[in-house]
Amino acid sequence: MMSTKTYIPEHYAPLLNLYDTQKAIGLLKRVFEDTLCGSLHLRRVSAPLFVEASSGLNDDLNGVERPVSFDIPAAGREAQVVHSLAKWKRMALHRYQFSVGEGLYTDMNAIRRDEELDNLHSIYVDQWDWEKVMLEQERTPDYLEDTVRRIVTAICGTLDELKWQYPQLEVELEREVAFITAQELEDLWPGLSPREREDAWVKEHPTTFLMGIGGALKSGRPHDGRAPDYDDWDLNGDLLFWNDPLQCSYELSSMGIRVSPESMDRQLTMAGCDDRRTLPFHKAVLAGELPYTIGGGIGQSRLCMLLLGSVHIGEVQASVWDKATREACAKAGIPLL
């Protein structure tokens, strides 16, 4: 069954009823937060829903998304609803004087007005944003891979707890992580699109961390867009799982070791964004005033979908949908929150 953007697999039915789904979402979030904090040594902090437009703290994602903006007459400022908190978190670690090996996490809520609506995408974004202070000499692929494995362990532990509480859940996850770079993926399938390469690889390696996203590959094109001013394009990646109900690769998290002064300098020029050098955040990074960090975002609704075996993000999140999506889900007996 197909609407404009939404696909409902044949014979699909939710594994939990509406009330148990709500209870399971609450349990999942509590268990995962506690497990992730213990694994990465994180502490919860409060985070902004919006930032000043002039601060340079908002992320421009792929460079084309329009932030939701509004004026604040009482403050005489223009504000933007955040796209993500990658830059804000690094500033917060500096302001709060976190030590090496310590980090923070927060609930990040965002509006991405230009997002296409389909099974996996909504204009409302909810994720755990986390960031951790590290040493300069730890800016290595090994450190990144160890962090990824810790996150995957926390995800699998959360699934174990959910299945103990709700034995009707049928989801299985691969606990061993396969690591591959975007260039290696292009070398394997140069004739496929980036998304087709991901599907081909992740179908055979159901838990994958795809590394090196943002810079141009041998083809002259990047695997995917990344802003030049938070992740180091050589030390970042996407955590992908195989989504069995939808039969596709499924991005759960984008993360990476953050830019050093040298890599920000290089990436700003490569991306044609040298005008950002005068913004407060960028000046602080280039001057070496901010700590070296690693961080990322883990989609809350995405994790709920994955662990509950859902096929549409509207099953685990309240948002606004087009008429065709609402009708397709209703016809298939899928309640949208």
C-alpha positions as CSV (number, residue, x, y, z in Angstrom):
1,M,0.0,0.0,0.0
2,M,1.5,3.3,-1.0
3,S,0.6,7.0,-0.4
4,T,2.6,9.9,-1.8
5,K,5.6,9.2,0.6
6,T,4.4,6.5,2.9
7,Y,4.9,2.8,2.5
8,I,2.9,0.2,4.6
9,P,4.3,-3.4,4.3
10,E,1.7,-6.0,3.4
11,H,0.2,-7.8,6.5
12,Y,1.9,-5.3,8.9
13,A,0.3,-4.8,12.3
14,P,1.7,-3.0,15.4
15,L,3.1,-5.4,17.9
16,L,1.7,-3.4,20.9
17,N,-1.7,-1.8,21.3
18,L,-1.9,2.0,21.6
19,Y,-1.7,2.1,25.4
20,D,1.1,-0.4,25.7
21,T,3.0,1.5,23.0
22,Q,2.9,4.6,25.2
23,K,4.0,2.7,28.3
24,A,6.8,1.0,26.3
25,I,8.0,4.4,25.0
26,G,8.3,5.7,28.5
27,L,10.2,2.6,29.7
28,L,12.5,2.6,26.7
29,K,13.5,6.2,27.2
30,R,14.2,5.8,30.9
31,V,16.3,2.6,30.5
32,F,18.3,3.9,27.5
33,E,19.1,7.2,29.2
34,D,20.4,5.5,32.3
35,T,22.4,3.0,30.3
36,L,23.9,5.5,28.0
37,C,24.9,7.9,30.8
38,G,26.6,5.0,32.6
39,S,28.4,3.9,29.5
40,L,29.7,7.3,28.4
41,H,29.9,9.1,31.7
42,L,27.3,11.7,30.9
43,R,25.2,14.1,33.0
44,R,21.9,15.6,32.1
45,V,21.7,19.4,31.4
46,S,18.9,21.7,30.2
47,A,19.2,23.0,26.6
48,P,17.6,25.8,24.6
49,L,14.7,25.3,22.2
50,F,15.9,28.4,20.3
51,V,19.1,30.4,19.9
52,E,20.0,33.9,18.7
53,A,20.3,34.0,14.9
54,S,23.5,36.0,15.2
55,S,25.3,33.6,17.5
56,G,26.3,31.1,14.8
57,L,25.2,28.3,17.2
58,N,22.4,26.9,15.0
59,D,23.4,24.1,12.7
60,D,22.7,24.4,9.0
61,L,22.6,20.6,8.5
62,N,22.9,20.1,4.7
63,G,23.0,23.9,4.1
64,V,19.5,24.2,2.5
65,E,17.1,23.8,5.4
66,R,15.4,27.0,6.6
67,P,15.2,27.5,10.3
68,V,12.0,28.6,12.0
69,S,12.7,32.2,12.9
70,F,10.9,34.8,15.0
71,D,11.6,38.1,16.6
72,I,11.7,38.8,20.3
73,P,10.6,42.4,20.7
74,A,11.3,42.5,24.5
75,A,15.0,41.5,23.8
76,G,15.4,43.3,20.5
77,R,16.7,40.0,19.0
78,E,16.0,37.6,16.2
79,A,15.8,33.9,17.3
80,Q,15.8,30.6,15.5
81,V,14.4,27.3,16.6
82,V,17.4,24.9,16.8
83,H,18.1,22.4,14.1
84,S,20.4,20.5,16.4
85,L,22.7,21.4,19.4
86,A,26.1,20.2,18.1
87,K,27.7,23.6,18.6
88,W,25.8,24.7,21.7
89,K,26.9,21.5,23.5
90,R,30.6,22.2,22.9
91,M,30.2,25.7,24.3
92,A,28.2,24.3,27.2
93,L,31.0,21.9,28.1
94,H,33.4,24.8,28.2
95,R,31.1,27.1,30.2
96,Y,30.3,24.3,32.7
97,Q,34.0,23.4,33.0
98,F,33.5,19.7,32.4
99,S,36.7,17.6,32.7
100,V,38.2,15.2,30.2
101,G,36.2,12.0,30.1
102,E,33.0,13.7,31.3
103,G,30.1,14.7,29.1
104,L,26.5,15.9,29.0
105,Y,23.3,14.9,27.4
106,T,20.0,16.7,26.9
107,D,16.6,16.2,25.3
108,M,16.7,18.1,22.0
109,N,13.5,19.1,20.4
110,A,13.5,20.8,17.0
111,I,11.3,21.8,14.1
112,R,12.6,21.1,10.6
113,R,10.1,22.8,8.4
114,D,11.6,21.6,5.1
115,E,11.7,17.9,6.0
116,E,9.9,15.5,3.7
117,L,7.2,13.5,5.4
118,D,7.5,9.8,5.0
119,N,7.9,6.6,7.1
120,L,11.0,7.9,8.8
121,H,10.8,11.7,8.6
122,S,8.7,14.3,10.5
123,I,9.0,18.0,10.9
124,Y,9.3,17.4,14.6
125,V,12.7,16.1,15.7
126,D,13.4,14.6,19.1
127,Q,16.7,13.2,20.0
128,W,19.2,12.7,22.8
129,D,22.0,15.2,22.1
130,W,25.2,14.3,23.9
131,E,28.8,15.6,24.0
132,K,31.9,14.6,25.8
133,V,35.3,16.1,26.5
134,M,38.3,14.2,25.2
135,L,42.1,14.6,24.8
136,E,43.6,15.9,21.6
137,Q,45.5,12.6,21.2
138,E,42.3,10.7,21.5
139,R,41.1,12.1,18.2
140,T,41.5,8.8,16.4
141,P,39.3,6.3,14.6
142,D,39.9,3.8,17.5
143,Y,38.3,6.2,20.0
144,L,35.4,6.8,17.7
145,E,34.8,3.1,17.2
146,D,35.0,2.3,20.9
147,T,32.3,5.0,21.5
148,V,30.1,3.6,18.8
149,R,30.3,0.1,20.4
150,R,29.3,1.5,23.8
151,I,26.2,3.1,22.3
152,V,25.2,-0.1,20.5
153,T,25.6,-2.0,23.7
154,A,23.3,0.5,25.4
155,I,20.7,0.0,22.6
156,C,20.8,-3.7,22.8
157,G,20.6,-3.7,26.6
158,T,17.5,-1.5,26.3
159,L,15.9,-4.0,23.8
160,D,16.6,-6.8,26.3
161,E,14.7,-5.0,29.0
162,L,11.8,-4.1,26.7
163,K,11.4,-7.7,25.5
164,W,11.4,-8.9,29.1
165,Q,8.5,-6.5,29.8
166,Y,6.8,-7.1,26.4
167,P,7.6,-10.6,25.2
168,Q,5.4,-10.1,22.1
169,L,8.1,-7.9,20.7
170,E,9.9,-9.8,17.9
171,V,12.8,-7.4,17.1
172,E,16.3,-8.8,16.9
173,L,19.5,-6.6,16.6
174,E,23.0,-7.6,15.6
175,R,25.3,-6.6,18.5
176,E,28.6,-6.7,16.5
177,V,29.3,-3.5,14.6
178,A,30.7,-3.5,11.1
179,F,32.8,-0.4,10.3
180,I,33.2,0.9,6.8
181,T,34.1,4.2,5.2
182,A,32.0,6.1,2.7
183,Q,34.9,5.8,0.2
184,E,35.1,2.0,0.7
185,L,31.3,1.9,0.0
186,E,31.7,3.9,-3.2
187,D,34.5,1.7,-4.3
188,L,32.3,-1.4,-3.8
189,W,29.3,0.0,-5.8
190,P,30.3,3.1,-7.8
191,G,27.2,2.8,-10.0
192,L,24.8,2.9,-7.1
193,S,23.4,6.0,-5.3
194,P,24.6,6.6,-1.7
195,R,21.3,5.3,-0.4
196,E,21.4,2.2,-2.5
197,R,25.0,1.5,-1.3
198,E,23.8,1.8,2.3
199,D,20.9,-0.6,1.7
200,A,23.2,-3.2,-0.1
201,W,25.8,-3.1,2.7
202,V,23.6,-2.9,5.8
203,K,21.4,-5.8,4.5
204,E,24.4,-8.0,4.9
205,H,25.9,-6.2,8.0
206,P,22.7,-5.3,10.0
207,T,24.6,-3.0,12.5
208,T,27.0,-0.7,10.7
209,F,28.9,2.5,11.4
210,L,29.5,4.3,8.1
211,M,32.5,6.6,8.5
212,G,33.9,9.7,6.7
213,I,30.8,11.7,5.7
214,G,30.9,15.3,4.4
215,G,34.0,15.5,2.2
216,A,34.1,14.8,-1.5
217,L,34.8,11.2,-2.5
218,K,36.8,10.0,-5.5
219,S,33.7,10.6,-7.6
220,G,33.8,14.3,-6.7
221,R,30.6,14.1,-4.6
222,P,30.2,13.5,-0.9
223,H,28.3,10.5,0.4
224,D,26.0,13.0,2.2
225,G,26.0,16.6,3.2
226,R,27.5,17.7,6.6
227,A,28.0,21.1,7.9
228,P,31.7,22.1,7.9
229,D,31.8,23.5,11.4
230,Y,31.1,20.8,13.9
231,D,32.1,17.3,12.8
232,D,35.5,16.5,11.5
233,W,34.7,14.9,8.2
234,D,37.5,12.3,8.6
235,L,36.3,11.3,12.0
236,N,32.5,11.1,11.9
237,G,29.8,8.8,10.7
238,D,26.3,7.4,10.8
239,L,25.1,4.5,12.9
240,L,22.9,2.4,10.7
241,F,20.7,-0.6,11.4
242,W,18.8,-2.9,9.1
243,N,15.1,-2.2,9.5
244,D,13.5,-5.5,8.8
245,P,9.8,-4.4,8.5
246,L,10.7,-1.7,5.9
247,Q,13.6,-3.7,4.3
248,C,16.0,-0.8,4.3
249,S,19.0,0.8,6.0
250,Y,17.9,2.9,8.9
251,E,20.0,5.8,10.4
252,L,19.6,6.0,14.1
253,S,22.5,8.4,15.0
254,S,24.8,10.9,13.4
255,M,27.9,11.5,15.5
256,G,31.6,12.2,15.4
257,I,34.7,13.7,16.8
258,R,34.3,17.5,16.5
259,V,36.5,19.8,14.5
260,S,39.9,20.9,15.7
261,P,41.1,24.4,14.8
262,E,42.9,22.9,11.9
263,S,40.0,20.8,10.5
264,M,37.5,23.7,10.9
265,D,39.9,26.0,9.1
266,R,40.2,23.5,6.2
267,Q,36.5,22.6,6.1
268,L,35.2,26.1,6.1
269,T,37.3,26.9,3.0
270,M,36.3,23.6,1.3
271,A,32.7,24.4,1.9
272,G,32.9,28.0,0.8
273,C,31.9,29.2,4.3
274,D,34.8,31.4,5.2
275,D,32.3,34.2,6.1
276,R,31.5,32.2,9.3
277,R,35.0,32.8,10.7
278,T,33.8,36.0,12.4
279,L,30.9,34.3,14.4
280,P,31.5,33.8,18.1
281,F,31.5,30.0,18.1
282,H,33.8,29.7,15.1
283,K,36.2,32.3,16.4
284,A,36.4,30.3,19.7
285,V,37.2,27.0,17.9
286,L,39.7,28.6,15.6
287,A,41.5,30.2,18.5
288,G,41.7,26.9,20.4
289,E,39.5,28.2,23.3
290,L,37.0,25.3,23.3
291,P,37.7,21.7,24.5
292,Y,38.2,18.8,22.1
293,T,35.0,16.9,22.1
294,I,33.1,14.0,20.6
295,G,29.3,14.0,20.3
296,G,26.2,13.2,18.4
297,G,22.5,12.9,18.3
298,I,20.4,9.7,18.8
299,G,16.9,9.9,17.5
300,Q,14.4,9.2,20.3
301,S,11.5,8.4,17.9
302,R,13.8,6.6,15.6
303,L,15.0,4.3,18.5
304,C,11.4,3.7,19.6
305,M,10.5,2.7,16.0
306,L,13.4,0.4,15.8
307,L,12.9,-1.4,19.1
308,L,9.1,-1.6,18.9
309,G,9.1,-2.8,15.3
310,S,7.1,0.1,14.0
311,V,7.0,1.1,10.3
312,H,5.9,4.7,10.6
313,I,7.4,7.4,12.9
314,G,3.9,8.6,13.6
315,E,3.3,5.5,15.6
316,V,5.7,6.7,18.3
317,Q,5.5,10.5,17.9
318,A,2.8,13.1,17.8
319,S,3.2,15.4,14.8
320,V,1.4,16.9,11.7
321,W,0.9,14.7,8.6
322,D,-0.5,15.2,5.2
323,K,-4.0,13.8,4.3
324,A,-2.6,11.0,2.2
325,T,-0.4,9.7,5.0
326,R,-3.3,9.8,7.5
327,E,-5.6,7.9,5.2
328,A,-3.0,5.3,4.3
329,C,-2.2,4.6,8.0
330,A,-5.9,4.5,9.0
331,K,-6.7,2.1,6.2
332,A,-3.9,-0.2,7.4
333,G,-5.1,0.0,11.0
334,I,-2.1,1.9,12.2
335,P,-2.9,4.5,14.8
336,L,-0.9,7.8,14.6
337,L,-0.2,9.5,17.9
